[in-house]
Every structure is written in C-alpha cells, then in structure tokens.
C-alpha cells in the first residue's frame, strides 16, 4: 500500500518536471522568435495553473509588441 503511494508520488513528480521542461522549451522558442523579429509566434500547448499564466503573459507580450510595431510602421 505504501509502495504504491510512493510510486504515484514519484510519477507525479516526474510528470510535473516534464511539464515544466516542455513549458520552458516552448516559451524559449517563442521568445527566440520575438528576438528574431517574428512577433507572430505564440505558445499553443495547454497548461494549467501558473504555467497557463506564464503562457498567457508570453502570448500577450507578443500581441502587444506586434501592435506597437504596427503603429510605428
């Protein structure tokens, strides 16, 4: 009984680490696109909690930058 509880906890820890890594990779790719002057890039994966909040902030940053550049051009 206890062993299965530890196994479930271990699985949850690994899953959380993998989700965080994927989030980091996706956010880094979008921000790299922004740095390369491609402001159309957006994060598209589904996330929950704080990860969803980070996705929203990155995507709103791209939208705001794109709108600001459009006003200048």
C-alpha positions in Angstrom: 0.0 0.0 0.0 2.7 2.5 1.0 4.9 1.5 -2.0 2.0 2.3 -4.4 1.6 5.7 -2.8 5.3 6.4 -3.3 5.1 5.2 -6.9 2.2 7.6 -7.5 4.1 10.4 -5.9 7.1 9.6 -8.0 5.0 9.6 -11.1 3.5 13.0 -10.2 6.9 14.5 -9.6 8.3 13.2 -12.9 5.2 14.4 -14.8 5.5 17.9 -13.2 9.2 18.1 -14.1 8.4 17.1 -17.7 5.6 19.6 -18.0 7.8 22.4 -16.6 10.6 21.4 -19.1 8.2 21.5 -22.0 6.8 24.8 -20.9 10.3 26.2 -20.7 11.2 24.9 -24.2 8.0 26.3 -25.7 8.4 29.7 -24.0 12.1 29.9 -25.1 11.2 29.1 -28.7 8.5 31.8 -28.7 10.8 34.4 -27.1 13.6 33.5 -29.6 11.1 34.2 -32.4 10.4 37.6 -30.8 14.1 38.3 -30.6 14.4 37.4 -34.3 11.7 40.0 -35.0 9.0 37.4 -35.7 6.2 38.7 -33.4 3.6 36.2 -34.8 4.9 33.3 -32.7 2.6 32.1 -29.8 2.6 29.4 -27.2 -0.1 26.8 -28.2 0.2 23.9 -25.8 -2.4 23.6 -23.0 -1.1 24.3 -19.5 -2.8 24.7 -16.0 -2.2 27.0 -13.1 1.0 29.0 -13.0 2.0 27.5 -16.3 -1.1 28.8 -18.0 -0.5 32.2 -16.5 3.0 32.2 -18.0 1.7 31.2 -21.4 -0.8 34.0 -21.3 1.8 36.6 -20.4 4.2 35.4 -23.2 1.3 35.5 -25.7 0.0 38.9 -24.6 3.6 40.2 -24.8 3.8 39.1 -28.5 0.4 40.7 -29.2 1.4 44.0 -27.6 4.7 44.1 -29.3 3.1 43.3 -32.7 0.5 46.1 -32.2 3.2 48.6 -31.1 5.3 47.9 -34.2 2.2 48.1 -36.4 1.6 51.7 -35.1 5.1 52.7 -36.0 5.2 51.2 -39.4 
